[in-house]
């Protein structure tokens, strides 16, 4: 946990620093906003800003937003000045801490920003298998691709790998590639020199340099434009980057973990993702199963989130009723762990009895969990058909035809006659197509023992 303290904290600086360091935080100090911004631009980075309330927090947060620095701000002030606290929160601070600082309060704030939201909770054997593989490869330097549906816990797994790696005491830097505008992503990753473009008011170190010695998570990497992928490949291969507007390459020593909720092999075939970059990143693949495929994790995670949000809201943790557990376990959870977490947060707030019953468990649209009907066969068929049709978008007719012919042939165990009958084409046409695919280097299933 990297803590940046901004201001003098009215003489309480040394006390707050000592408390934070005792809790494992690495503390840096800046006397004012300009110094704080210089530190953040330099790549030393921070996971939390603890800012004296007398400092212009509006200006600080505006500067952070202008330079796309995403870090939570906590305001600190002497005593319990309600007006100062309200002003700080309105300016964008996440919390207000009275000074002199209380050790337990400092610990709670640091814990909330650190690993509390990144705990890996599991009980299901299917998830256990993925975790064993993660442990096995964590100590290596191999690049890792983590795949899975949205909300299935890809970043949590990436942080777990980092904690188990030889780089655990170095930075873990996460970049959400989907959230950064296309014209800014190169600067965000590689940094820029002063004056490199409009708005580049000072040199800024990018995420590659900020992660030096540690781990860089490229979240939703499929969203990076294909033209920037060449620079990304070079950075990974050569272990050096070029800042935008820079004249000299900068050496970096990082481990790359990438995530995607798309099938990158399909993206490669469609020409939207470089094949060489895909293989460079996909040295080891950790495929996270969706929550519906690991039912034992549902109730384990539900209990975890109940305790977490009861504590956050200052409430007594209540047990889940038997009926609640039964319905939680059989729900499909299309939003995976993220949806379950939000649902349990609502349930903690809505529960009125001695336990959390079905009446308190509501889905985002307000529907009670037990009223959420299982999708009909027709609905599932429609969803499947839509997914299949969407998979064709961006691909040529020849590519789709090849996949269909090869897939049908595999289904027929290489029997050309059966495959031709299913496809509705002549055996001669099939032979010509297979010869073409062979000549192009595509693996074609060998003929079966049955009639050719």
Residue, then its C-alpha position, 0 to 999 in steps of 0.5 A: x500500500x502506497x500512501x502519499x501524505x499532502x500537507x503538514x497535518x498540523x504537526x501530526x504528520x510524524x504520528x500519522x506516518x508512523x501509524x501507517x508504516x506500522x500497518x505496512x504502508x509505504x509513505x511519501x510526503x508532499x508539502x503541497x499540491x504541486x509537490x504531490x502532482x510531481x510525485x504522482x507524475x514521476x511514477x512513484x505513485x500512490x494508492x491513497x492520498x491523505x490530505x490536510x483539510x486546509x489544502x484546496x481539495x477542489x483544486x487537487x482533485x481537479x488536477x488529478x482528473x485533468x491528468x487522469x490520475x485515479x487515486x482516492x483522497x482522504x481529508x484530515x483536520x484537527x478535531x471534529x470540524x463538521x463544516x470542514x468535513x462536509x466541504x472536503x467530502x463535497x470536493x470529492x474526498x472519500x472520508x474525513x479523519x479527525x486529528x490527532x489520528x486514531x490508530x484503529x481509524x488509520x488501520x481501517x482506512x488503509x485496509x479499506x483501500x488495500x486488500x480488503x476488496x481483493x480477497x480471494x474467497x472460494x470453496x468450489x473444487x472447480x475454482x480450487x483447480x484454477x487456484x492451484x495452477x495460479x500458485x504453480x506459475x506465480x513464481x515464474x516470470x511468464x506472462x499470464x492471460x486471465x479470461x472469464x466473463x465480466x465480474x468473475x474476479x479476473x483482477x482479484x486473481x491477478x492480484x493473488x498471482x502478484x502476492x504469490x510472486x517474487x515481485x510481491x514487494x514491488x508495485x501492482x499497477x492496474x490499467x483498465x484499457x477499456x476506460x481510457x480514450x483511444x487518443x490517450x492510451x499510449x500516453x497512459x501506458x508509456x508516459x509523455x514528455x512536456x509539450x508532447x501534445x496539447x495538455x502535456x504540461x509536464x513530463x509524466x511517467x506512464x504505467x509501464x515505468x510506474x510498475x517497474x520491478x513489479x506487475x502490470x495488469x492490462x485489464x480488458x486488453x482486447x480494447x487496445x487499438x490494433x495500431x498500438x498493439x505493435x508498440x505494446x508488443x515491442x515494449x514486452x519483447x524488448x523490455x523498453x518503452x518510448x515516452x510520447x515525445x521522448x527521444x531515448x528509450x526507457x528500460x523497464x522490468x515488469x511482469x505482464x498479466x492481461x485479462x479479457x472477457x472476449x475470446x482473443x483467438x476469435x479476435x485474432x481471426x477477425x484481424x482485431x488483435x495481433x497474433x504475435x501479441x496474443x501468443x506473447x501474452x498467453x504463455x499461461x491461461x487462467x480461465x475463471x469459470x462463471x459463478x453459476x459453474x461453481x455453486x459452492x462459491x456462491x454461499x461462501x462469497x455471500x457470507x463473506x460479503x454479508x460480514x464485509x458490508x455489515x462491518x462497513x455500515x456499522x451493523x451486526x452481521x446476520x446469518x443467511x436463512x436456509x431458504x435464502x441460501x437455497x435460492x442464492x445457490x440456484x440463481x444464474x448470476x449473469x453478473x457473476x461475483x460483482x452482481x452477487x456482491x451488490x445483491x448482498x450489500x443491499x440485503x444487509x441494508x434491507x434485512x429487518x429480522x434476526x437473519x437475512x431472509x428472502x424478503x431482503x434479497x433483491x436483484x438490481x431491478x427490485x425483483x425479489x430473488x425467489x421471483x426471478x424466473x429461470x429462463x425458458x428454453x425459448x429464451x435460452x435458445x434466443x440468447x444462444x442464437x444471438x451469441x452465435x450470430x454476433x460471433x460472425x460479425x467482423x469475419x469474412x464468408x470464407x472464414x466462416x465457411x472454413x470453420x463450418x467445414x472443418x468443424x463438421x468434419x471433426x464431428x464426423x470423425x474425418x468421414x468425408x462422405x458423411x460430412x458432405x451430406x451434412x453440409x449439403x455439398x458434393x464430395x468433390x466440392x468438399x475435397x477441393x475445399x480441403x485441398x485448399x485448406x491444406x495448401x494454406x496450412x490449415x490442419x484438416x482431420x484425417x479421413x476415417x476408416x469408413x468410406x471416403 
